[in-house]
Amino acid sequence: MKRKILILSLVIGMNLSFSGCADYLDSDYLFDERMTTEDVFKDKEYTNKWLARGYSYLADNSMQDVCSKKTIPFNFADDMYYGDENDGYKKWKNGEYNESGLGDNSKWIWLNAYRGIRQVTILLNNIHLNQEFTEEELNDIKGQAHFLRGYFYWILLRTYGPIPIVPDEGIDYTLEYDEIASPRNTYEECADYIANEMIKAASMLQLQRDMQNISRPTRGAALALRARVLLYAASPLANGGAPEEVQVAMVDREGNPLLSPTKDERKWARAAAAAKDVMEMNHYHIYTTGRREHGDIAFPSTLQPQKDPENHFDEKPWPEGYMDIDPFESYRSVFNGAISAYENPELIFTRGRNQGGEGINVMCIHQLPRREGKGYNSHGMTQKQCDAYYMNDGSDCPGMNDMYANQPGYENPLRYNSDPRPTDLVTEEELTNYPELGPKGVGVCKQYAQREPRFYASVGYNGATWNLLNADESKDEVKNVQIFYYRGDPNGYKNTTYWPRTGISIKKYIHPDDMSNTLQTAYDQSRMNNSKVDPAIRYAEVLLIYAEALNELSGSYDIPSWDGSRTYTISRKIDEMKKGIQPIRIRAGIPDYTADIYEDQTKFRIKLKRERQIELFAEGHRYFDLRRWCDAPQEESAQVYGCNAYSTKNMSAIFHTPTVTPSLPSIFTTKMWFWPIHHDELKHNKELTQNPGWRDPE
């Protein structure tokens, strides 16, 4: 008997995603409730609309990796903050929220992900009815559906930890809730399921998309996501290293552990092999631009490359060295829209401009200065993140993290042990000694001078120049203006909402053209640099996955490639680790690690974590990295430091001396390891168990 498509939409899913299904067939998609399954999937247009509906769940604000939304803190950890006067963000950071979340976001991530899973599962179970697609088109559609199903599960897994896996054949909707209740699968089962979905997707997906379909996954996207998922599964939290309080509480109704209580080193080898699958495609590359011999303040000429005594990067052309590239522009252009997503050889997967209401453009508005740039002047960077960036010769900045002296994991440097002191300001006479600051570097604190190129592409330090290319003098706009955050300055503290709490802003994702927009038009993506897309997965991450996974090995493992066409012998080989880490360092324009770093597993692990902190800043990784490494209790609870933003210009030394930022809370408790499962879902599914630190519904 033919069934109505509305009813079928309830069949394949879970009782825990039934809520809100009455309006499931959105009128925008022109589905008539009288249509049958056959009616929809025999029709090419309706089938494409059904798939498009699956993508719509991925674009929802609650599912974003990089966004400005104050109640989705996945892009805000110990590195950056949401600075608006908003109680939601502070409540999240203080742990002042319950199992209903804040604004029901904990519920909507769960619901939208399972709705997306249901949507594409229905397609996979019925696409065979269509005779209008070619075999190639049919495979591609199925590949996209497998990718989306795996991606939705990935969002659930990273957010809630182990979750129930819906049977691929669906669930009998005629049964009662209690009869179809499903327990949580283990983390390993979830990761393996997602990895297998990505293998299925990779076997069907195209190698490359045309410009109109850039936001649809490719074979490389499936394989890269598989590498990320397997890396998380190999990391301490899921692989025998979870704190006891988490391990004991993360169990099913029978008391079986959902996180592995023992370490399996082979999981690291699987992650390394998965990353190597992407590398062996020889399809993706780290993006670089050539040296610029002449430039201006917005697009400066390339600085003389730094000497590299270890591997002589300064004497070799790309990709063996940085003598012929511009590290600053190379890194900046990956994010700010200078190159399109289609032309970017580093971009593996992106939502493109389909980012909901809280995409990259909105985040940029929160970063732009208030007066000159007409932005919100509120998102900012912590002193910890600012200190993480290297000096241009690869050394640490003077007094790096001295505010955490005597705390576990931190050394005891002195911020004032150098001459000149880092709190000194650059004078007009000294400016030629600091070409990286440009012609408008007077008055900049010397702790911001002579830093690595990624620093200048990412950090809106006090006195940095923001490039307003099309200044309107009639509106009192200034071209290429220095922005200071001293108390009383136009963009500093003035007892209003619009000022960076740490006195350190963010330039990543900002293109010089963006300063030409006004607050009224900035929400319109087309009025901002129109090529700006989210870097959901990029090749630099894959390389870092490879280096990290190899470093954790003590033995040798034979791991088959994704399609079984070859077998990799995976072990901790320094030459192989360099294939992962060196392209990142070279593109950044900084010297290689010394031999003792590569030879020592612990030292390299520390460097690798820092490299991810810098390279992947503001891309939605740090929040989850700290948890999978089990570093969150220390790092997230450490007090947030920044400049003393309440100081005026005549108190510059005090301004630039790190101080606690009291308005930015820092706490980490048991309940912050994973997002809470909403009480509605726990009531619907009697087999579900709540996450550590949270209570079950009464």
Secondary structure, DSSP 8 states (H G I E B T S, - for coil): ---BHHHHHHHSS-GGG-TTGGG-S-GGGT--TT-BHHHHHTSHHHHHHHHHHHHHHHTSGGG-SS---TT-GGG-SSSEE--SS-HHHHHHHHT--BTTBTTTHHHHHHHHHHHHHHHHHHHHHHGGG--SS-HHHHHHHHHHHHHHHHHHHHHHHHHHSS-----TT---TTS-GGGS------HHHHHHHHHHHHHHHHHHS-S---GGGTTS--HHHHHHHHHHHHHHHHSGGGBT-S-HHHHHHSB-TT--BSSBSS--THHHHHHHHHHHHHHTT--------B--SS--SSS---------TTT-GGGS-TTT-STTB-HHHHHHHHHSSSS-TTT-TTEEE--TT--TTSSHHHHHHHHS-STTT-S----EE-HHHHHHS-BTTS---TTTTGGGTTSTT-----TT-SSS-TT-B--TTTGGG-GGG-TT-TT-BGGGSSB-HHHHHHEE-TTEEE--TT--GGGT--SSEEE--STTSTTS-SSSS-S-TTS-EE-TT--GGGGG--TTTTTSGGGS-TT----SEEHHHHHHHHHHHHHT-SS-EEEE-TTSS-EEEE---HHHHHHHHHHHHHHHT-----HHHHH-HHHHHHHHHHHHHHHTTTTT-HHHHHHHTT-HHHHTTS--EE--TT--GGGHHHHTS-EE-TTS-----GGGSS----HHHHHH-TT----TT-----
